[in-house]
Amino acid sequence: QLDRIIIHQQVELLEAILGTETYSKYEIKNHLGQRVYFAVEENDCFDRNLCSPIRSFTIRIADNMGQEVIRVIRPLR
């Protein structure tokens, strides 16, 4: 049971060095700081760089066993 979650974005080394964006990855942790889920935001380069605030994306959230538990799909706004 989760009464609170902490979401931490993982920054890719390539993204930090080149200033380009890759798929965004997140760790979702419980209040003790233990990872309970892992999320990946999937979209294409065009959406990330030119349509950022209105971009379309799919976020896949998986448990620690790698099983997808939630999928969020947002169309281009």
VMD Tcl script that draws the C-alpha trace (Angstrom):
set ca {
  {0.00 0.00 0.00}
  {1.33 3.41 -1.00}
  {0.14 6.53 0.77}
  {2.83 8.72 -0.82}
  {5.19 8.40 -3.77}
  {8.39 10.16 -4.78}
  {9.16 10.50 -8.50}
  {12.77 10.99 -9.50}
  {13.82 11.57 -13.12}
  {16.98 9.82 -14.20}
  {19.22 12.05 -16.30}
  {21.06 10.32 -19.13}
  {24.76 11.13 -19.56}
  {24.33 11.60 -23.33}
  {21.47 14.02 -22.71}
  {23.52 16.05 -20.23}
  {26.60 16.25 -22.48}
  {24.94 16.91 -25.84}
  {21.95 18.86 -24.60}
  {19.66 16.57 -26.56}
  {16.76 14.71 -25.04}
  {16.35 10.95 -24.98}
  {13.41 8.96 -23.58}
  {12.70 10.26 -20.09}
  {13.09 7.64 -17.36}
  {11.72 7.87 -13.84}
  {12.03 5.95 -10.61}
  {8.88 5.89 -8.51}
  {9.72 5.33 -4.85}
  {7.79 4.84 -1.63}
  {8.19 7.12 1.39}
  {11.22 5.07 2.50}
  {13.03 5.76 -0.79}
  {12.63 2.19 -2.07}
  {11.90 1.89 -5.78}
  {8.47 0.36 -6.33}
  {7.94 1.27 -9.99}
  {9.94 2.40 -12.99}
  {8.52 4.62 -15.75}
  {9.63 5.41 -19.29}
  {8.18 8.24 -21.37}
  {8.22 7.32 -25.04}
  {7.88 9.91 -27.81}
  {9.83 10.95 -30.86}
  {12.52 13.57 -31.32}
  {10.17 15.98 -33.10}
  {7.68 15.96 -30.22}
  {10.35 16.34 -27.53}
  {12.19 19.22 -29.18}
  {9.52 21.20 -31.02}
  {6.23 20.46 -29.26}
  {7.43 20.01 -25.69}
  {4.49 21.41 -23.67}
  {1.85 20.00 -26.04}
  {3.72 16.85 -27.11}
  {2.17 13.45 -27.45}
  {3.66 10.63 -25.41}
  {3.19 7.21 -23.94}
  {4.34 6.50 -20.39}
  {4.82 2.88 -19.42}
  {5.00 2.15 -15.71}
  {6.42 -1.21 -14.67}
  {6.92 -2.89 -11.32}
  {10.31 -4.12 -10.11}
  {9.79 -7.41 -11.95}
  {9.47 -5.52 -15.25}
  {5.74 -6.19 -15.63}
  {3.83 -3.23 -17.05}
  {1.15 -2.12 -14.58}
  {0.00 1.18 -16.11}
  {0.15 2.72 -19.57}
  {-0.72 6.40 -20.08}
  {-1.23 7.65 -23.64}
  {-1.54 11.36 -24.35}
  {-2.24 12.59 -27.87}
  {-0.76 15.78 -29.31}
  {-2.63 18.70 -27.73}
}
mol new
graphics top color blue
foreach p $ca { graphics top sphere $p radius 0.5 }
foreach p [lrange $ca 0 end-1] q [lrange $ca 1 end] { graphics top cylinder $p $q radius 0.2 }
display resetview
